[in-house]
Amino acid sequence: MSFWSFGPTELRLLLATGNLALFRWQTVIHGHYKLFDFGGAIGIVAMTAMLLFHVGQNIVRLYNEERLK
């Protein structure tokens, strides 16, 4: 569950901060997007980046372990 020093505790803190921010700002970027929609989009991008990074890292590791001769 932990990637790049970001584990479950940090995720809980981030969600709590988001809930507190929701009291003050319901929308972001000039009122066009809801806060959690924007945060969810950022989360999707970040999780996709982590997935691609770790898939690439695993491919390189497997390639180095199973070189064709």
PyMOL Python script that loads the backbone (N, CA, C, O; Angstrom):
from pymol import cmd

cmd.read_pdbstr("""\
ATOM      1  N   MET A   1       0.797  -1.200   0.000  1.00  0.00           N
ATOM      2  CA  MET A   1       0.000   0.000   0.000  1.00  0.00           C
ATOM      3  C   MET A   1       0.841   1.267   0.000  1.00  0.00           C
ATOM      4  O   MET A   1       0.336   2.347  -0.305  1.00  0.00           O
ATOM      5  N   SER A   2       2.093   1.147   0.332  1.00  0.00           N
ATOM      6  CA  SER A   2       2.927   2.349   0.418  1.00  0.00           C
ATOM      7  C   SER A   2       3.743   2.520  -0.858  1.00  0.00           C
ATOM      8  O   SER A   2       4.458   1.609  -1.273  1.00  0.00           O
ATOM      9  N   PHE A   3       3.632   3.675  -1.468  1.00  0.00           N
ATOM     10  CA  PHE A   3       4.410   4.014  -2.641  1.00  0.00           C
ATOM     11  C   PHE A   3       4.997   5.397  -2.438  1.00  0.00           C
ATOM     12  O   PHE A   3       4.290   6.338  -2.077  1.00  0.00           O
ATOM     13  N   TRP A   4       6.280   5.512  -2.669  1.00  0.00           N
ATOM     14  CA  TRP A   4       6.974   6.794  -2.595  1.00  0.00           C
ATOM     15  C   TRP A   4       6.766   7.477  -1.246  1.00  0.00           C
ATOM     16  O   TRP A   4       6.497   8.677  -1.187  1.00  0.00           O
ATOM     17  N   SER A   5       6.892   6.709  -0.162  1.00  0.00           N
ATOM     18  CA  SER A   5       6.739   7.218   1.208  1.00  0.00           C
ATOM     19  C   SER A   5       5.359   7.819   1.453  1.00  0.00           C
ATOM     20  O   SER A   5       5.224   8.744   2.253  1.00  0.00           O
ATOM     21  N   PHE A   6       4.356   7.319   0.790  1.00  0.00           N
ATOM     22  CA  PHE A   6       2.988   7.801   0.954  1.00  0.00           C
ATOM     23  C   PHE A   6       2.129   6.603   1.291  1.00  0.00           C
ATOM     24  O   PHE A   6       1.692   5.868   0.405  1.00  0.00           O
ATOM     25  N   GLY A   7       1.889   6.408   2.581  1.00  0.00           N
ATOM     26  CA  GLY A   7       1.158   5.237   3.042  1.00  0.00           C
ATOM     27  C   GLY A   7      -0.246   5.564   3.499  1.00  0.00           C
ATOM     28  O   GLY A   7      -0.753   6.653   3.230  1.00  0.00           O
ATOM     29  N   PRO A   8      -0.882   4.623   4.195  1.00  0.00           N
ATOM     30  CA  PRO A   8      -2.264   4.805   4.635  1.00  0.00           C
ATOM     31  C   PRO A   8      -2.450   5.987   5.599  1.00  0.00           C
ATOM     32  O   PRO A   8      -3.462   6.685   5.531  1.00  0.00           O
ATOM     33  N   THR A   9      -1.492   6.210   6.483  1.00  0.00           N
ATOM     34  CA  THR A   9      -1.623   7.322   7.429  1.00  0.00           C
ATOM     35  C   THR A   9      -1.589   8.656   6.702  1.00  0.00           C
ATOM     36  O   THR A   9      -2.381   9.547   7.008  1.00  0.00           O
ATOM     37  N   GLU A  10      -0.678   8.805   5.740  1.00  0.00           N
ATOM     38  CA  GLU A  10      -0.616  10.048   4.967  1.00  0.00           C
ATOM     39  C   GLU A  10      -1.890  10.248   4.156  1.00  0.00           C
ATOM     40  O   GLU A  10      -2.356  11.375   3.991  1.00  0.00           O
ATOM     41  N   LEU A  11      -2.448   9.159   3.653  1.00  0.00           N
ATOM     42  CA  LEU A  11      -3.701   9.256   2.897  1.00  0.00           C
ATOM     43  C   LEU A  11      -4.836   9.725   3.805  1.00  0.00           C
ATOM     44  O   LEU A  11      -5.649  10.556   3.399  1.00  0.00           O
ATOM     45  N   ARG A  12      -4.898   9.205   5.017  1.00  0.00           N
ATOM     46  CA  ARG A  12      -5.931   9.651   5.971  1.00  0.00           C
ATOM     47  C   ARG A  12      -5.767  11.133   6.283  1.00  0.00           C
ATOM     48  O   ARG A  12      -6.755  11.865   6.337  1.00  0.00           O
ATOM     49  N   LEU A  13      -4.540  11.581   6.489  1.00  0.00           N
ATOM     50  CA  LEU A  13      -4.300  12.997   6.764  1.00  0.00           C
ATOM     51  C   LEU A  13      -4.715  13.860   5.574  1.00  0.00           C
ATOM     52  O   LEU A  13      -5.300  14.927   5.757  1.00  0.00           O
ATOM     53  N   LEU A  14      -4.418  13.405   4.360  1.00  0.00           N
ATOM     54  CA  LEU A  14      -4.804  14.138   3.161  1.00  0.00           C
ATOM     55  C   LEU A  14      -6.329  14.227   3.028  1.00  0.00           C
ATOM     56  O   LEU A  14      -6.861  15.279   2.674  1.00  0.00           O
ATOM     57  N   LEU A  15      -7.024  13.131   3.312  1.00  0.00           N
ATOM     58  CA  LEU A  15      -8.488  13.138   3.242  1.00  0.00           C
ATOM     59  C   LEU A  15      -9.094  14.032   4.320  1.00  0.00           C
ATOM     60  O   LEU A  15     -10.072  14.733   4.062  1.00  0.00           O
ATOM     61  N   ALA A  16      -8.527  14.013   5.515  1.00  0.00           N
ATOM     62  CA  ALA A  16      -9.020  14.895   6.581  1.00  0.00           C
ATOM     63  C   ALA A  16      -8.811  16.356   6.213  1.00  0.00           C
ATOM     64  O   ALA A  16      -9.683  17.190   6.453  1.00  0.00           O
ATOM     65  N   THR A  17      -7.665  16.666   5.634  1.00  0.00           N
ATOM     66  CA  THR A  17      -7.393  18.037   5.188  1.00  0.00           C
ATOM     67  C   THR A  17      -8.368  18.449   4.088  1.00  0.00           C
ATOM     68  O   THR A  17      -8.843  19.585   4.066  1.00  0.00           O
ATOM     69  N   GLY A  18      -8.660  17.534   3.188  1.00  0.00           N
ATOM     70  CA  GLY A  18      -9.628  17.816   2.126  1.00  0.00           C
ATOM     71  C   GLY A  18     -11.018  18.077   2.679  1.00  0.00           C
ATOM     72  O   GLY A  18     -11.724  18.966   2.202  1.00  0.00           O
ATOM     73  N   ASN A  19     -11.411  17.308   3.680  1.00  0.00           N
ATOM     74  CA  ASN A  19     -12.720  17.539   4.301  1.00  0.00           C
ATOM     75  C   ASN A  19     -12.776  18.895   4.994  1.00  0.00           C
ATOM     76  O   ASN A  19     -13.794  19.584   4.919  1.00  0.00           O
ATOM     77  N   LEU A  20     -11.707  19.282   5.660  1.00  0.00           N
ATOM     78  CA  LEU A  20     -11.671  20.592   6.302  1.00  0.00           C
ATOM     79  C   LEU A  20     -11.678  21.716   5.260  1.00  0.00           C
ATOM     80  O   LEU A  20     -12.326  22.745   5.451  1.00  0.00           O
ATOM     81  N   ALA A  21     -10.960  21.511   4.170  1.00  0.00           N
ATOM     82  CA  ALA A  21     -10.925  22.519   3.106  1.00  0.00           C
ATOM     83  C   ALA A  21     -12.300  22.672   2.453  1.00  0.00           C
ATOM     84  O   ALA A  21     -12.643  23.749   1.964  1.00  0.00           O
ATOM     85  N   LEU A  22     -13.082  21.596   2.446  1.00  0.00           N
ATOM     86  CA  LEU A  22     -14.408  21.636   1.834  1.00  0.00           C
ATOM     87  C   LEU A  22     -15.339  22.609   2.565  1.00  0.00           C
ATOM     88  O   LEU A  22     -16.248  23.167   1.952  1.00  0.00           O
ATOM     89  N   PHE A  23     -15.122  22.818   3.869  1.00  0.00           N
ATOM     90  CA  PHE A  23     -15.916  23.802   4.601  1.00  0.00           C
ATOM     91  C   PHE A  23     -15.702  25.211   4.046  1.00  0.00           C
ATOM     92  O   PHE A  23     -16.632  26.017   4.009  1.00  0.00           O
ATOM     93  N   ARG A  24     -14.481  25.500   3.619  1.00  0.00           N
ATOM     94  CA  ARG A  24     -14.126  26.846   3.166  1.00  0.00           C
ATOM     95  C   ARG A  24     -14.330  27.024   1.660  1.00  0.00           C
ATOM     96  O   ARG A  24     -14.885  28.029   1.217  1.00  0.00           O
ATOM     97  N   TRP A  25     -13.884  26.052   0.889  1.00  0.00           N
ATOM     98  CA  TRP A  25     -13.940  26.144  -0.572  1.00  0.00           C
ATOM     99  C   TRP A  25     -14.686  24.936  -1.128  1.00  0.00           C
ATOM    100  O   TRP A  25     -14.180  23.815  -1.078  1.00  0.00           O
ATOM    101  N   GLN A  26     -15.884  25.161  -1.656  1.00  0.00           N
ATOM    102  CA  GLN A  26     -16.632  24.058  -2.264  1.00  0.00           C
ATOM    103  C   GLN A  26     -16.224  23.848  -3.718  1.00  0.00           C
ATOM    104  O   GLN A  26     -16.340  22.744  -4.251  1.00  0.00           O
ATOM    105  N   THR A  27     -15.747  24.913  -4.353  1.00  0.00           N
ATOM    106  CA  THR A  27     -15.320  24.806  -5.746  1.00  0.00           C
ATOM    107  C   THR A  27     -13.913  25.380  -5.883  1.00  0.00           C
ATOM    108  O   THR A  27     -13.452  26.154  -5.044  1.00  0.00           O
ATOM    109  N   VAL A  28     -13.246  24.981  -6.963  1.00  0.00           N
ATOM    110  CA  VAL A  28     -11.888  25.465  -7.248  1.00  0.00           C
ATOM    111  C   VAL A  28     -11.819  25.938  -8.692  1.00  0.00           C
ATOM    112  O   VAL A  28     -12.737  25.695  -9.475  1.00  0.00           O
ATOM    113  N   ILE A  29     -10.747  26.603  -9.037  1.00  0.00           N
ATOM    114  CA  ILE A  29     -10.493  27.126 -10.380  1.00  0.00           C
ATOM    115  C   ILE A  29     -11.676  27.980 -10.845  1.00  0.00           C
ATOM    116  O   ILE A  29     -12.411  27.610 -11.761  1.00  0.00           O
ATOM    117  N   HIS A  30     -11.834  29.109 -10.202  1.00  0.00           N
ATOM    118  CA  HIS A  30     -12.862  30.108 -10.541  1.00  0.00           C
ATOM    119  C   HIS A  30     -14.281  29.553 -10.443  1.00  0.00           C
ATOM    120  O   HIS A  30     -15.170  29.996 -11.171  1.00  0.00           O
ATOM    121  N   GLY A  31     -14.498  28.596  -9.559  1.00  0.00           N
ATOM    122  CA  GLY A  31     -15.837  28.072  -9.333  1.00  0.00           C
ATOM    123  C   GLY A  31     -16.347  27.108 -10.379  1.00  0.00           C
ATOM    124  O   GLY A  31     -17.544  26.822 -10.416  1.00  0.00           O
ATOM    125  N   HIS A  32     -15.470  26.597 -11.233  1.00  0.00           N
ATOM    126  CA  HIS A  32     -15.908  25.706 -12.304  1.00  0.00           C
ATOM    127  C   HIS A  32     -15.939  24.229 -11.913  1.00  0.00           C
ATOM    128  O   HIS A  32     -16.703  23.457 -12.493  1.00  0.00           O
ATOM    129  N   TYR A  33     -15.118  23.825 -10.938  1.00  0.00           N
ATOM    130  CA  TYR A  33     -15.011  22.413 -10.569  1.00  0.00           C
ATOM    131  C   TYR A  33     -15.231  22.244  -9.077  1.00  0.00           C
ATOM    132  O   TYR A  33     -14.799  23.082  -8.285  1.00  0.00           O
ATOM    133  N   LYS A  34     -15.892  21.177  -8.692  1.00  0.00           N
ATOM    134  CA  LYS A  34     -16.060  20.876  -7.279  1.00  0.00           C
ATOM    135  C   LYS A  34     -14.728  20.374  -6.722  1.00  0.00           C
ATOM    136  O   LYS A  34     -13.955  19.726  -7.428  1.00  0.00           O
ATOM    137  N   LEU A  35     -14.470  20.679  -5.458  1.00  0.00           N
ATOM    138  CA  LEU A  35     -13.181  20.368  -4.843  1.00  0.00           C
ATOM    139  C   LEU A  35     -12.847  18.889  -4.927  1.00  0.00           C
ATOM    140  O   LEU A  35     -11.731  18.533  -5.304  1.00  0.00           O
ATOM    141  N   PHE A  36     -13.792  18.019  -4.584  1.00  0.00           N
ATOM    142  CA  PHE A  36     -13.486  16.585  -4.586  1.00  0.00           C
ATOM    143  C   PHE A  36     -13.362  16.020  -6.001  1.00  0.00           C
ATOM    144  O   PHE A  36     -12.623  15.058  -6.209  1.00  0.00           O
ATOM    145  N   ASP A  37     -14.069  16.595  -6.979  1.00  0.00           N
ATOM    146  CA  ASP A  37     -13.892  16.166  -8.362  1.00  0.00           C
ATOM    147  C   ASP A  37     -12.473  16.487  -8.830  1.00  0.00           C
ATOM    148  O   ASP A  37     -11.810  15.667  -9.466  1.00  0.00           O
ATOM    149  N   PHE A  38     -12.029  17.687  -8.504  1.00  0.00           N
ATOM    150  CA  PHE A  38     -10.668  18.103  -8.864  1.00  0.00           C
ATOM    151  C   PHE A  38      -9.629  17.242  -8.145  1.00  0.00           C
ATOM    152  O   PHE A  38      -8.657  16.797  -8.755  1.00  0.00           O
ATOM    153  N   GLY A  39      -9.836  17.013  -6.856  1.00  0.00           N
ATOM    154  CA  GLY A  39      -8.921  16.165  -6.088  1.00  0.00           C
ATOM    155  C   GLY A  39      -8.898  14.736  -6.604  1.00  0.00           C
ATOM    156  O   GLY A  39      -7.843  14.102  -6.651  1.00  0.00           O
ATOM    157  N   GLY A  40     -10.070  14.226  -6.994  1.00  0.00           N
ATOM    158  CA  GLY A  40     -10.136  12.876  -7.553  1.00  0.00           C
ATOM    159  C   GLY A  40      -9.377  12.765  -8.869  1.00  0.00           C
ATOM    160  O   GLY A  40      -8.712  11.762  -9.125  1.00  0.00           O
ATOM    161  N   ALA A  41      -9.479  13.801  -9.703  1.00  0.00           N
ATOM    162  CA  ALA A  41      -8.737  13.803 -10.973  1.00  0.00           C
ATOM    163  C   ALA A  41      -7.234  13.813 -10.716  1.00  0.00           C
ATOM    164  O   ALA A  41      -6.482  13.113 -11.395  1.00  0.00           O
ATOM    165  N   ILE A  42      -6.797  14.600  -9.745  1.00  0.00           N
ATOM    166  CA  ILE A  42      -5.372  14.625  -9.392  1.00  0.00           C
ATOM    167  C   ILE A  42      -4.945  13.262  -8.859  1.00  0.00           C
ATOM    168  O   ILE A  42      -3.857  12.780  -9.173  1.00  0.00           O
ATOM    169  N   GLY A  43      -5.812  12.638  -8.046  1.00  0.00           N
ATOM    170  CA  GLY A  43      -5.513  11.306  -7.524  1.00  0.00           C
ATOM    171  C   GLY A  43      -5.382  10.268  -8.622  1.00  0.00           C
ATOM    172  O   GLY A  43      -4.500   9.411  -8.571  1.00  0.00           O
ATOM    173  N   ILE A  44      -6.262  10.342  -9.621  1.00  0.00           N
ATOM    174  CA  ILE A  44      -6.197   9.397 -10.745  1.00  0.00           C
ATOM    175  C   ILE A  44      -4.895   9.566 -11.509  1.00  0.00           C
ATOM    176  O   ILE A  44      -4.249   8.580 -11.864  1.00  0.00           O
ATOM    177  N   VAL A  45      -4.506  10.804 -11.764  1.00  0.00           N
ATOM    178  CA  VAL A  45      -3.247  11.068 -12.479  1.00  0.00           C
ATOM    179  C   VAL A  45      -2.061  10.562 -11.668  1.00  0.00           C
ATOM    180  O   VAL A  45      -1.157   9.933 -12.219  1.00  0.00           O
ATOM    181  N   ALA A  46      -2.055  10.832 -10.362  1.00  0.00           N
ATOM    182  CA  ALA A  46      -0.940  10.403  -9.511  1.00  0.00           C
ATOM    183  C   ALA A  46      -0.862   8.876  -9.427  1.00  0.00           C
ATOM    184  O   ALA A  46       0.227   8.307  -9.497  1.00  0.00           O
ATOM    185  N   MET A  47      -2.001   8.217  -9.278  1.00  0.00           N
ATOM    186  CA  MET A  47      -1.987   6.753  -9.195  1.00  0.00           C
ATOM    187  C   MET A  47      -1.582   6.122 -10.523  1.00  0.00           C
ATOM    188  O   MET A  47      -0.904   5.095 -10.533  1.00  0.00           O
ATOM    189  N   THR A  48      -1.984   6.718 -11.636  1.00  0.00           N
ATOM    190  CA  THR A  48      -1.567   6.217 -12.946  1.00  0.00           C
ATOM    191  C   THR A  48      -0.059   6.381 -13.125  1.00  0.00           C
ATOM    192  O   THR A  48       0.606   5.489 -13.650  1.00  0.00           O
ATOM    193  N   ALA A  49       0.481   7.524 -12.688  1.00  0.00           N
ATOM    194  CA  ALA A  49       1.927   7.741 -12.773  1.00  0.00           C
ATOM    195  C   ALA A  49       2.677   6.717 -11.928  1.00  0.00           C
ATOM    196  O   ALA A  49       3.693   6.178 -12.366  1.00  0.00           O
ATOM    197  N   MET A  50       2.183   6.444 -10.713  1.00  0.00           N
ATOM    198  CA  MET A  50       2.832   5.437  -9.867  1.00  0.00           C
ATOM    199  C   MET A  50       2.763   4.061 -10.508  1.00  0.00           C
ATOM    200  O   MET A  50       3.740   3.313 -10.488  1.00  0.00           O
ATOM    201  N   LEU A  51       1.606   3.724 -11.080  1.00  0.00           N
ATOM    202  CA  LEU A  51       1.454   2.430 -11.742  1.00  0.00           C
ATOM    203  C   LEU A  51       2.448   2.281 -12.883  1.00  0.00           C
ATOM    204  O   LEU A  51       3.144   1.269 -12.971  1.00  0.00           O
ATOM    205  N   LEU A  52       2.521   3.281 -13.758  1.00  0.00           N
ATOM    206  CA  LEU A  52       3.433   3.208 -14.900  1.00  0.00           C
ATOM    207  C   LEU A  52       4.885   3.149 -14.455  1.00  0.00           C
ATOM    208  O   LEU A  52       5.680   2.416 -15.043  1.00  0.00           O
ATOM    209  N   PHE A  53       5.240   3.903 -13.434  1.00  0.00           N
ATOM    210  CA  PHE A  53       6.613   3.885 -12.922  1.00  0.00           C
ATOM    211  C   PHE A  53       6.976   2.502 -12.396  1.00  0.00           C
ATOM    212  O   PHE A  53       8.045   1.979 -12.711  1.00  0.00           O
ATOM    213  N   HIS A  54       6.092   1.904 -11.594  1.00  0.00           N
ATOM    214  CA  HIS A  54       6.402   0.606 -11.003  1.00  0.00           C
ATOM    215  C   HIS A  54       6.328  -0.529 -12.030  1.00  0.00           C
ATOM    216  O   HIS A  54       7.073  -1.504 -11.924  1.00  0.00           O
ATOM    217  N   VAL A  55       5.452  -0.413 -13.006  1.00  0.00           N
ATOM    218  CA  VAL A  55       5.421  -1.415 -14.083  1.00  0.00           C
ATOM    219  C   VAL A  55       6.727  -1.358 -14.868  1.00  0.00           C
ATOM    220  O   VAL A  55       7.322  -2.395 -15.160  1.00  0.00           O
ATOM    221  N   GLY A  56       7.175  -0.149 -15.212  1.00  0.00           N
ATOM    222  CA  GLY A  56       8.448  -0.003 -15.919  1.00  0.00           C
ATOM    223  C   GLY A  56       9.615  -0.525 -15.102  1.00  0.00           C
ATOM    224  O   GLY A  56      10.500  -1.196 -15.635  1.00  0.00           O
ATOM    225  N   GLN A  57       9.622  -0.222 -13.812  1.00  0.00           N
ATOM    226  CA  GLN A  57      10.694  -0.698 -12.931  1.00  0.00           C
ATOM    227  C   GLN A  57      10.692  -2.230 -12.868  1.00  0.00           C
ATOM    228  O   GLN A  57      11.757  -2.847 -12.873  1.00  0.00           O
ATOM    229  N   ASN A  58       9.521  -2.840 -12.808  1.00  0.00           N
ATOM    230  CA  ASN A  58       9.423  -4.291 -12.755  1.00  0.00           C
ATOM    231  C   ASN A  58       9.847  -4.919 -14.081  1.00  0.00           C
ATOM    232  O   ASN A  58      10.501  -5.962 -14.085  1.00  0.00           O
ATOM    233  N   ILE A  59       9.487  -4.304 -15.195  1.00  0.00           N
ATOM    234  CA  ILE A  59       9.896  -4.814 -16.510  1.00  0.00           C
ATOM    235  C   ILE A  59      11.412  -4.821 -16.632  1.00  0.00           C
ATOM    236  O   ILE A  59      11.993  -5.799 -17.102  1.00  0.00           O
ATOM    237  N   VAL A  60      12.054  -3.740 -16.215  1.00  0.00           N
ATOM    238  CA  VAL A  60      13.523  -3.659 -16.279  1.00  0.00           C
ATOM    239  C   VAL A  60      14.148  -4.717 -15.383  1.00  0.00           C
ATOM    240  O   VAL A  60      15.110  -5.372 -15.787  1.00  0.00           O
ATOM    241  N   ARG A  61      13.622  -4.898 -14.175  1.00  0.00           N
ATOM    242  CA  ARG A  61      14.161  -5.892 -13.252  1.00  0.00           C
ATOM    243  C   ARG A  61      14.021  -7.295 -13.833  1.00  0.00           C
ATOM    244  O   ARG A  61      14.969  -8.079 -13.793  1.00  0.00           O
ATOM    245  N   LEU A  62      12.840  -7.619 -14.376  1.00  0.00           N
ATOM    246  CA  LEU A  62      12.630  -8.947 -14.969  1.00  0.00           C
ATOM    247  C   LEU A  62      13.513  -9.133 -16.205  1.00  0.00           C
ATOM    248  O   LEU A  62      14.038 -10.226 -16.418  1.00  0.00           O
ATOM    249  N   TYR A  63      13.683  -8.119 -17.002  1.00  0.00           N
ATOM    250  CA  TYR A  63      14.545  -8.217 -18.181  1.00  0.00           C
ATOM    251  C   TYR A  63      15.983  -8.517 -17.762  1.00  0.00           C
ATOM    252  O   TYR A  63      16.646  -9.356 -18.373  1.00  0.00           O
ATOM    253  N   ASN A  64      16.460  -7.842 -16.733  1.00  0.00           N
ATOM    254  CA  ASN A  64      17.832  -8.061 -16.279  1.00  0.00           C
ATOM    255  C   ASN A  64      18.016  -9.437 -15.648  1.00  0.00           C
ATOM    256  O   ASN A  64      19.105 -10.005 -15.727  1.00  0.00           O
ATOM    257  N   GLU A  65      16.981  -9.982 -15.027  1.00  0.00           N
ATOM    258  CA  GLU A  65      17.082 -11.301 -14.424  1.00  0.00           C
ATOM    259  C   GLU A  65      16.955 -12.438 -15.447  1.00  0.00           C
ATOM    260  O   GLU A  65      17.511 -13.514 -15.226  1.00  0.00           O
ATOM    261  N   GLU A  66      16.257 -12.234 -16.532  1.00  0.00           N
ATOM    262  CA  GLU A  66      15.995 -13.278 -17.516  1.00  0.00           C
ATOM    263  C   GLU A  66      16.524 -12.898 -18.896  1.00  0.00           C
ATOM    264  O   GLU A  66      15.799 -13.017 -19.883  1.00  0.00           O
ATOM    265  N   ARG A  67      17.745 -12.454 -18.980  1.00  0.00           N
ATOM    266  CA  ARG A  67      18.307 -12.078 -20.279  1.00  0.00           C
ATOM    267  C   ARG A  67      18.370 -13.273 -21.225  1.00  0.00           C
ATOM    268  O   ARG A  67      18.710 -14.389 -20.832  1.00  0.00           O
ATOM    269  N   LEU A  68      18.032 -13.002 -22.481  1.00  0.00           N
ATOM    270  CA  LEU A  68      18.144 -14.034 -23.506  1.00  0.00           C
ATOM    271  C   LEU A  68      19.593 -14.083 -23.966  1.00  0.00           C
ATOM    272  O   LEU A  68      20.232 -13.048 -24.159  1.00  0.00           O
ATOM    273  N   LYS A  69      20.100 -15.293 -24.138  1.00  0.00           N
ATOM    274  CA  LYS A  69      21.515 -15.413 -24.533  1.00  0.00           C
ATOM    275  C   LYS A  69      21.638 -16.017 -25.886  1.00  0.00           C
ATOM    276  O   LYS A  69      22.749 -16.196 -26.384  1.00  0.00           O
TER     277      LYS A  69
END
""", "prot")
cmd.dss("prot")
cmd.show_as("cartoon", "prot")
cmd.util.cbc("prot")
cmd.orient("prot")
